[in-house]
Amino acid sequence: EHDSEASMLTLYQRTLRMRKQLDPEAPLEWLPLDDADIVAFRRGHVQVILNVGSAPVVLPADLVSDTETLLTSWAGGRFDGTLHGDACVWLRT
């Protein structure tokens, strides 16, 4: 677990570090999307998007363009606008 970039422990540790980038004074804003499998919110300059379904979903360009990928829940961390099934991405706007 400690030596693997793909381990759940490493993901959990990275997520806790990223959480510090959320502005505690900024309001939490739910982002309305037309897909029932996608849960998304913004707090300050950070968006968190979760796909609870099993199929990949192409996210709307206006949601993900001009963003920086901070964290992904899959190994490799490359995000191209398509969110894998059972996956999460943190983006800085």
N, C-alpha and C positions, 0 to 999 in steps of 0.2 A: 504493500500500500504506500509506504513512504517514498519509494523510488519510482513509482509509476505516475506519469503525467495523466494517464487515463483513469486513475483510481477514483473512487467515490470520496476518499479522504482528501485527495488533492483538490478535487472540485469543490468540496465543502470549504476548505481553507481559502481557496481563491474567491469564492463567493462571499465569505465573511470579510475579506479585504476589500472587495468591490463595494460592499454594502456601506462602507465608510464614505463613499463618494456620493451617496444620496444626501441631499440637503434636508436636514431634519425640520427646517422652517418652511420648506416648499410644500404646498398642498399635493396630495396624491390625486392624480387625475386618471380615471379609467379611460382607456382608448377604445372607442366603439369600432368593432370590426364585424363583418358579415358572416364570419365563420364561427360556428358554435364551439369548435375545438380550440380556438385561440383565445387566450386570456392575455391582456396587455394593459400596462399602466405606465404612467410617466410621473416622475418626481424630480422636479428641478430639470436638469439637463440629462437625466438618465431614463431610458425606456427599458422596461423588462417585458419580453414577449415570450409566452409559453404556449407550446403546442401540446395539448393533452390527448390529441388523437394519434393514430398510428401512421397516417399518411402524411407525406411532406406537403407543405402549404407555401405557395408563392405569396409573399406579403406585398401589400400595395407599395408602389414606388414612393409615394408621398410620405409613407411611414418610415422607410428605411434609407432613402437617398440622403446624401450628405451627413451620414452618421459614421461614428467610429466604433468598431466592435471592441467591447471591453472584456466580455466573457461569453463563452459558449459551454454548453453542457456535454459536448461531444469532443472526442480527441481530435486534435489538429486545429481547432478553433477558427477555421475558415468559414466565413458567412458571406454568401453571395445573394441574399435576398430570399432564398428558399429555406424555410425552417423545417428541419427534419421532424418526423413523428416522435413523440415523447421527448421533446427537446426544448431548451430554453436559450435565449440569447439576451445579453445586456448590451445596450447601445448608448453611446453618448451623442446627443444632438448638438 
